[in-house]
Amino acid sequence: MKGKNNWACFLMILAGIVIGGFIGSLFPNTFLNFGQTFGMETPLILNLGILVITFGLSIKITIGSILGIIIAIVIFRFL
């Protein structure tokens, strides 16, 4: 891994997550879409009078996204 850019690795892993999650959502009744959702169920709302800010975060980890991460790491190692 010497000489390889860490940002490129991060972007490859992010692409693997997105593509794996997309493939999992294409086949909703298969094992690829099985997973867990983490995060806030209701967003945090900060009302400052003239400005309203809403904070929320939800992460869904599926088998498809995990396989996407693994494939992205393998591809990155061979590049």
N, CA, C and O atoms as a Tinker XYZ file with bonds, in Angstrom:
   316  protein
     1  N      0.812000   -1.188000    0.000000    73     2
     2  CA     0.000000    0.000000    0.000000    64     1     3
     3  C      0.862000    1.261000    0.000000    63     2     4     5
     4  O      0.338000    2.369000    0.110000    81     3
     5  N      2.169000    1.099000   -0.121000    73     3     6
     6  CA     3.033000    2.271000   -0.154000    64     5     7
     7  C      2.785000    3.076000   -1.402000    63     6     8     9
     8  O      2.651000    2.528000   -2.497000    81     7
     9  N      2.725000    4.374000   -1.233000    73     7    10
    10  CA     2.583000    5.251000   -2.372000    64     9    11
    11  C      1.153000    5.429000   -2.854000    63    10    12    13
    12  O      0.898000    6.237000   -3.747000    81    11
    13  N      0.222000    4.690000   -2.281000    73    11    14
    14  CA    -1.172000    4.843000   -2.711000    64    13    15
    15  C     -1.831000    5.937000   -1.885000    63    14    16    17
    16  O     -1.502000    6.146000   -0.718000    81    15
    17  N     -2.741000    6.609000   -2.502000    73    15    18
    18  CA    -3.408000    7.732000   -1.880000    64    17    19
    19  C     -4.523000    7.236000   -0.957000    63    18    20    21
    20  O     -5.353000    6.424000   -1.367000    81    19
    21  N     -4.543000    7.723000    0.289000    73    19    22
    22  CA    -5.567000    7.321000    1.244000    64    21    23
    23  C     -6.942000    7.839000    0.838000    63    22    24    25
    24  O     -7.955000    7.195000    1.112000    81    23
    25  N     -6.981000    8.993000    0.190000    73    23    26
    26  CA    -8.259000    9.532000   -0.262000    64    25    27
    27  C     -8.859000    8.653000   -1.355000    63    26    28    29
    28  O    -10.076000    8.479000   -1.420000    81    27
    29  N     -8.015000    8.107000   -2.201000    73    27    30
    30  CA    -8.508000    7.208000   -3.244000    64    29    31
    31  C     -9.094000    5.944000   -2.625000    63    30    32    33
    32  O    -10.115000    5.440000   -3.093000    81    31
    33  N     -8.461000    5.436000   -1.587000    73    31    34
    34  CA    -8.984000    4.264000   -0.879000    64    33    35
    35  C    -10.327000    4.592000   -0.232000    63    34    36    37
    36  O    -11.263000    3.796000   -0.305000    81    35
    37  N    -10.424000    5.741000    0.389000    73    35    38
    38  CA   -11.670000    6.164000    1.025000    64    37    39
    39  C    -12.791000    6.295000    0.004000    63    38    40    41
    40  O    -13.916000    5.866000    0.257000    81    39
    41  N    -12.489000    6.886000   -1.148000    73    39    42
    42  CA   -13.497000    7.042000   -2.195000    64    41    43
    43  C    -13.910000    5.698000   -2.792000    63    42    44    45
    44  O    -15.077000    5.509000   -3.137000    81    43
    45  N    -12.969000    4.766000   -2.917000    73    43    46
    46  CA   -13.301000    3.435000   -3.411000    64    45    47
    47  C    -14.221000    2.716000   -2.435000    63    46    48    49
    48  O    -15.178000    2.064000   -2.852000    81    47
    49  N    -13.941000    2.829000   -1.137000    73    47    50
    50  CA   -14.790000    2.195000   -0.130000    64    49    51
    51  C    -16.175000    2.827000   -0.132000    63    50    52    53
    52  O    -17.178000    2.123000   -0.022000    81    51
    53  N    -16.236000    4.143000   -0.257000    73    51    54
    54  CA   -17.528000    4.835000   -0.322000    64    53    55
    55  C    -18.320000    4.386000   -1.542000    63    54    56    57
    56  O    -19.526000    4.156000   -1.453000    81    55
    57  N    -17.651000    4.262000   -2.673000    73    55    58
    58  CA   -18.319000    3.782000   -3.887000    64    57    59
    59  C    -18.802000    2.346000   -3.699000    63    58    60    61
    60  O    -19.879000    1.987000   -4.173000    81    59
    61  N    -18.015000    1.527000   -3.013000    73    59    62
    62  CA   -18.431000    0.155000   -2.735000    64    61    63
    63  C    -19.670000    0.101000   -1.860000    63    62    64    65
    64  O    -20.549000   -0.735000   -2.073000    81    63
    65  N    -19.745000    0.991000   -0.874000    73    63    66
    66  CA   -20.928000    1.053000   -0.008000    64    65    67
    67  C    -22.163000    1.433000   -0.816000    63    66    68    69
    68  O    -23.215000    0.805000   -0.696000    81    67
    69  N    -22.024000    2.463000   -1.636000    73    67    70
    70  CA   -23.168000    2.952000   -2.418000    64    69    71
    71  C    -23.620000    1.908000   -3.430000    63    70    72    73
    72  O    -24.815000    1.629000   -3.535000    81    71
    73  N    -22.692000    1.333000   -4.168000    73    71    74
    74  CA   -23.057000    0.349000   -5.190000    64    73    75
    75  C    -23.609000   -0.917000   -4.548000    63    74    76    77
    76  O    -24.576000   -1.489000   -5.051000    81    75
    77  N    -23.007000   -1.368000   -3.438000    73    75    78
    78  CA   -23.520000   -2.547000   -2.746000    64    77    79
    79  C    -24.913000   -2.317000   -2.180000    63    78    80    81
    80  O    -25.766000   -3.201000   -2.257000    81    79
    81  N    -25.152000   -1.141000   -1.613000    73    79    82
    82  CA   -26.488000   -0.817000   -1.115000    64    81    83
    83  C    -27.505000   -0.721000   -2.233000    63    82    84    85
    84  O    -28.658000   -1.119000   -2.067000    81    83
    85  N    -27.080000   -0.192000   -3.377000    73    83    86
    86  CA   -27.975000   -0.096000   -4.536000    64    85    87
    87  C    -28.345000   -1.478000   -5.058000    63    86    88    89
    88  O    -29.507000   -1.740000   -5.370000    81    87
    89  N    -27.362000   -2.355000   -5.153000    73    87    90
    90  CA   -27.628000   -3.717000   -5.618000    64    89    91
    91  C    -28.529000   -4.444000   -4.623000    63    90    92    93
    92  O    -29.408000   -5.206000   -5.025000    81    91
    93  N    -28.315000   -4.211000   -3.324000    73    91    94
    94  CA   -29.191000   -4.811000   -2.322000    64    93    95
    95  C    -30.617000   -4.322000   -2.430000    63    94    96    97
    96  O    -31.551000   -5.092000   -2.206000    81    95
    97  N    -30.807000   -3.052000   -2.769000    73    95    98
    98  CA   -32.165000   -2.528000   -2.909000    64    97    99
    99  C    -32.828000   -2.990000   -4.209000    63    98   100   101
   100  O    -34.055000   -2.980000   -4.306000    81    99
   101  N    -32.041000   -3.394000   -5.204000    73    99   102
   102  CA   -32.617000   -3.929000   -6.438000    64   101   103
   103  C    -33.248000   -5.297000   -6.214000    63   102   104   105
   104  O    -34.206000   -5.664000   -6.895000    81   103
   105  N    -32.709000   -6.051000   -5.257000    73   103   106
   106  CA   -33.211000   -7.388000   -4.933000    64   105   107
   107  C    -33.682000   -7.397000   -3.480000    63   106   108   109
   108  O    -32.967000   -7.882000   -2.604000    81   107
   109  N    -34.878000   -6.867000   -3.216000    73   107   110
   110  CA   -35.299000   -6.664000   -1.827000    64   109   111
   111  C    -35.590000   -7.947000   -1.049000    63   110   112   113
   112  O    -35.553000   -7.925000    0.182000    81   111
   113  N    -35.873000   -9.046000   -1.712000    73   111   114
   114  CA   -36.229000  -10.273000   -1.001000    64   113   115
   115  C    -35.075000  -11.256000   -0.907000    63   114   116   117
   116  O    -35.306000  -12.434000   -0.632000    81   115
   117  N    -33.850000  -10.819000   -1.123000    73   115   118
   118  CA   -32.696000  -11.701000   -1.035000    64   117   119
   119  C    -31.886000  -11.365000    0.208000    63   118   120   121
   120  O    -32.198000  -10.411000    0.921000    81   119
   121  N    -30.846000  -12.152000    0.464000    73   119   122
   122  CA   -29.997000  -11.926000    1.628000    64   121   123
   123  C    -29.176000  -10.646000    1.500000    63   122   124   125
   124  O    -28.671000  -10.146000    2.505000    81   123
   125  N    -29.029000  -10.103000    0.295000    73   123   126
   126  CA   -28.219000   -8.898000    0.100000    64   125   127
   127  C    -28.824000   -7.679000    0.779000    63   126   128   129
   128  O    -28.100000   -6.748000    1.133000    81   127
   129  N    -30.128000   -7.670000    0.965000    73   127   130
   130  CA   -30.800000   -6.523000    1.562000    64   129   131
   131  C    -30.996000   -6.687000    3.062000    63   130   132   133
   132  O    -31.595000   -5.820000    3.697000    81   131
   133  N    -30.511000   -7.770000    3.638000    73   131   134
   134  CA   -30.623000   -7.992000    5.075000    64   133   135
   135  C    -29.614000   -7.106000    5.798000    63   134   136   137
   136  O    -28.442000   -7.065000    5.424000    81   135
   137  N    -30.060000   -6.405000    6.822000    73   135   138
   138  CA   -29.136000   -5.531000    7.534000    64   137   139
   139  C    -29.766000   -4.847000    8.720000    63   138   140   141
   140  O    -30.853000   -5.218000    9.164000    81   139
   141  N    -29.087000   -3.860000    9.223000    73   139   142
   142  CA   -29.493000   -3.132000   10.416000    64   141   143
   143  C    -29.377000   -1.634000   10.158000    63   142   144   145
   144  O    -28.489000   -1.181000    9.435000    81   143
   145  N    -30.290000   -0.871000   10.764000    73   143   146
   146  CA   -30.266000    0.579000   10.657000    64   145   147
   147  C    -29.896000    1.178000   12.004000    63   146   148   149
   148  O    -30.475000    0.823000   13.031000    81   147
   149  N    -28.928000    2.090000   11.995000    73   147   150
   150  CA   -28.482000    2.789000   13.193000    64   149   151
   151  C    -28.728000    4.273000   13.016000    63   150   152   153
   152  O    -28.673000    4.787000   11.898000    81   151
   153  N    -28.995000    4.957000   14.100000    73   151   154
   154  CA   -29.123000    6.403000   14.019000    64   153   155
   155  C    -30.270000    6.934000   14.843000    63   154   156   157
   156  O    -30.826000    6.241000   15.695000    81   155
   157  N    -30.609000    8.168000   14.573000    73   155   158
   158  CA   -31.682000    8.847000   15.295000    64   157   159
   159  C    -32.997000    8.604000   14.577000    63   158   160   161
   160  O    -33.092000    8.795000   13.365000    81   159
   161  N    -34.025000    8.178000   15.329000    73   159   162
   162  CA   -35.337000    7.971000   14.711000    64   161   163
   163  C    -36.033000    9.295000   14.423000    63   162   164   165
   164  O    -36.663000    9.458000   13.378000    81   163
   165  N    -35.919000   10.229000   15.341000    73   163   166
   166  CA   -36.496000   11.559000   15.121000    64   165   167
   167  C    -35.356000   12.567000   15.077000    63   166   168   169
   168  O    -34.439000   12.498000   15.895000    81   167
   169  N    -35.401000   13.493000   14.142000    73   167   170
   170  CA   -34.310000   14.468000   14.035000    64   169   171
   171  C    -34.334000   15.475000   15.189000    63   170   172   173
   172  O    -35.377000   15.734000   15.789000    81   171
   173  N    -33.176000   16.023000   15.476000    73   171   174
   174  CA   -33.030000   17.066000   16.479000    64   173   175
   175  C    -33.252000   18.410000   15.783000    63   174   176   177
   176  O    -32.573000   18.727000   14.806000    81   175
   177  N    -34.211000   19.204000   16.293000    73   175   178
   178  CA   -34.561000   20.483000   15.676000    64   177   179
   179  C    -34.128000   21.615000   16.591000    63   178   180   181
   180  O    -34.507000   21.662000   17.761000    81   179
   181  N    -33.333000   22.523000   16.053000    73   179   182
   182  CA   -32.862000   23.694000   16.781000    64   181   183
   183  C    -33.514000   24.930000   16.171000    63   182   184   185
   184  O    -33.208000   25.313000   15.042000    81   183
   185  N    -34.420000   25.552000   16.932000    73   183   186
   186  CA   -35.155000   26.715000   16.456000    64   185   187
   187  C    -34.546000   27.963000   17.081000    63   186   188   189
   188  O    -34.638000   28.163000   18.292000    81   187
   189  N    -33.926000   28.802000   16.258000    73   187   190
   190  CA   -33.266000   30.015000   16.734000    64   189   191
   191  C    -34.082000   31.275000   16.436000    63   190   192   193
   192  O    -33.551000   32.385000   16.469000    81   191
   193  N    -35.349000   31.102000   16.152000    73   191   194
   194  CA   -36.195000   32.257000   15.873000    64   193   195
   195  C    -36.258000   32.570000   14.390000    63   194   196   197
   196  O    -37.294000   32.380000   13.752000    81   195
   197  N    -35.155000   33.047000   13.842000    73   195   198
   198  CA   -35.133000   33.369000   12.418000    64   197   199
   199  C    -34.523000   32.246000   11.587000    63   198   200   201
   200  O    -34.571000   32.270000   10.357000    81   199
   201  N    -33.948000   31.261000   12.276000    73   199   202
   202  CA   -33.272000   30.164000   11.594000    64   201   203
   203  C    -33.633000   28.859000   12.296000    63   202   204   205
   204  O    -33.535000   28.762000   13.519000    81   203
   205  N    -34.046000   27.865000   11.531000    73   203   206
   206  CA   -34.361000   26.541000   12.074000    64   205   207
   207  C    -33.382000   25.546000   11.455000    63   206   208   209
   208  O    -33.288000   25.430000   10.233000    81   207
   209  N    -32.653000   24.828000   12.315000    73   207   210
   210  CA   -31.669000   23.851000   11.861000    64   209   211
   211  C    -32.133000   22.475000   12.314000    63   210   212   213
   212  O    -32.503000   22.291000   13.474000    81   211
   213  N    -32.115000   21.509000   11.403000    73   211   214
   214  CA   -32.528000   20.144000   11.700000    64   213   215
   215  C    -31.328000   19.222000   11.548000    63   214   216   217
   216  O    -30.688000   19.195000   10.497000    81   215
   217  N    -31.024000   18.469000   12.593000    73   215   218
   218  CA   -29.926000   17.510000   12.584000    64   217   219
   219  C    -30.494000   16.103000   12.600000    63   218   220   221
   220  O    -31.408000   15.808000   13.370000    81   219
   221  N    -29.960000   15.236000   11.758000    73   219   222
   222  CA   -30.381000   13.846000   11.739000    64   221   223
   223  C    -29.341000   12.984000   11.047000    63   222   224   225
   224  O    -28.674000   13.420000   10.108000    81   223
   225  N    -29.212000   11.758000   11.524000    73   223   226
   226  CA   -28.255000   10.834000   10.929000    64   225   227
   227  C    -28.822000    9.429000   11.037000    63   226   228   229
   228  O    -29.256000    9.008000   12.109000    81   227
   229  N    -28.816000    8.712000    9.937000    73   227   230
   230  CA   -29.272000    7.333000    9.910000    64   229   231
   231  C    -28.376000    6.563000    8.953000    63   230   232   233
   232  O    -28.151000    6.989000    7.820000    81   231
   233  N    -27.868000    5.430000    9.414000    73   231   234
   234  CA   -26.970000    4.601000    8.606000    64   233   235
   235  C    -27.570000    3.212000    8.503000    63   234   236   237
   236  O    -27.908000    2.601000    9.517000    81   235
   237  N    -27.705000    2.709000    7.283000    73   235   238
   238  CA   -28.214000    1.355000    7.063000    64   237   239
   239  C    -27.088000    0.489000    6.526000    63   238   240   241
   240  O    -26.577000    0.725000    5.431000    81   239
   241  N    -26.709000   -0.507000    7.301000    73   239   242
   242  CA   -25.644000   -1.423000    6.906000    64   241   243
   243  C    -26.303000   -2.723000    6.453000    63   242   244   245
   244  O    -27.029000   -3.357000    7.218000    81   243
   245  N    -26.046000   -3.115000    5.207000    73   243   246
   246  CA   -26.605000   -4.343000    4.662000    64   245   247
   247  C    -25.491000   -5.277000    4.215000    63   246   248   249
   248  O    -24.328000   -4.884000    4.124000    81   247
   249  N    -25.866000   -6.512000    3.940000    73   247   250
   250  CA   -24.898000   -7.490000    3.433000    64   249   251
   251  C    -24.344000   -7.020000    2.089000    63   250   252   253
   252  O    -23.161000   -7.212000    1.807000    81   251
   253  N    -25.180000   -6.415000    1.267000    73   251   254
   254  CA   -24.736000   -5.902000   -0.029000    64   253   255
   255  C    -23.682000   -4.824000    0.117000    63   254   256   257
   256  O    -22.710000   -4.806000   -0.638000    81   255
   257  N    -23.858000   -3.913000    1.085000    73   255   258
   258  CA   -22.859000   -2.855000    1.277000    64   257   259
   259  C    -21.562000   -3.416000    1.848000    63   258   260   261
   260  O    -20.483000   -2.924000    1.517000    81   259
   261  N    -21.648000   -4.435000    2.699000    73   259   262
   262  CA   -20.431000   -5.059000    3.220000    64   261   263
   263  C    -19.672000   -5.761000    2.100000    63   262   264   265
   264  O    -18.446000   -5.674000    2.027000    81   263
   265  N    -20.401000   -6.461000    1.222000    73   263   266
   266  CA   -19.743000   -7.086000    0.071000    64   265   267
   267  C    -19.146000   -6.034000   -0.862000    63   266   268   269
   268  O    -18.085000   -6.254000   -1.446000    81   267
   269  N    -19.823000   -4.889000   -1.004000    73   267   270
   270  CA   -19.282000   -3.792000   -1.810000    64   269   271
   271  C    -17.986000   -3.248000   -1.239000    63   270   272   273
   272  O    -17.062000   -2.933000   -1.989000    81   271
   273  N    -17.907000   -3.135000    0.084000    73   271   274
   274  CA   -16.674000   -2.677000    0.739000    64   273   275
   275  C    -15.543000   -3.660000    0.478000    63   274   276   277
   276  O    -14.431000   -3.255000    0.139000    81   275
   277  N    -15.821000   -4.946000    0.635000    73   275   278
   278  CA   -14.782000   -5.964000    0.427000    64   277   279
   279  C    -14.287000   -5.950000   -1.015000    63   278   280   281
   280  O    -13.082000   -6.018000   -1.258000    81   279
   281  N    -15.205000   -5.862000   -1.970000    73   279   282
   282  CA   -14.816000   -5.832000   -3.385000    64   281   283
   283  C    -14.014000   -4.568000   -3.691000    63   282   284   285
   284  O    -13.050000   -4.623000   -4.453000    81   283
   285  N    -14.401000   -3.421000   -3.104000    73   283   286
   286  CA   -13.670000   -2.165000   -3.334000    64   285   287
   287  C    -12.249000   -2.259000   -2.788000    63   286   288   289
   288  O    -11.314000   -1.769000   -3.420000    81   287
   289  N    -12.074000   -2.879000   -1.626000    73   287   290
   290  CA   -10.725000   -3.025000   -1.053000    64   289   291
   291  C     -9.866000   -3.946000   -1.910000    63   290   292   293
   292  O     -8.685000   -3.675000   -2.124000    81   291
   293  N    -10.461000   -5.043000   -2.404000    73   291   294
   294  CA    -9.714000   -5.961000   -3.257000    64   293   295
   295  C     -9.299000   -5.266000   -4.560000    63   294   296   297
   296  O     -8.160000   -5.410000   -5.006000    81   295
   297  N    -10.213000   -4.519000   -5.162000    73   295   298
   298  CA    -9.889000   -3.789000   -6.392000    64   297   299
   299  C     -8.806000   -2.748000   -6.121000    63   298   300   301
   300  O     -7.899000   -2.577000   -6.935000    81   299
   301  N     -8.888000   -2.048000   -4.982000    73   299   302
   302  CA    -7.893000   -1.022000   -4.665000    64   301   303
   303  C     -6.512000   -1.638000   -4.474000    63   302   304   305
   304  O     -5.512000   -1.040000   -4.870000    81   303
   305  N     -6.444000   -2.813000   -3.880000    73   303   306
   306  CA    -5.137000   -3.450000   -3.671000    64   305   307
   307  C     -4.468000   -3.835000   -4.984000    63   306   308   309
   308  O     -3.241000   -3.830000   -5.082000    81   307
   309  N     -5.282000   -4.175000   -6.009000    73   307   310
   310  CA    -4.706000   -4.578000   -7.287000    64   309   311
   311  C     -4.444000   -3.412000   -8.220000    63   310   312   313
   312  O     -3.813000   -3.605000   -9.260000    81   311
   313  N     -4.896000   -2.222000   -7.899000    73   311   314
   314  CA    -4.626000   -1.053000   -8.747000    64   313   315
   315  C     -3.231000   -0.530000   -8.533000    63   314   316
   316  O     -2.835000    0.449000   -9.164000    81   315
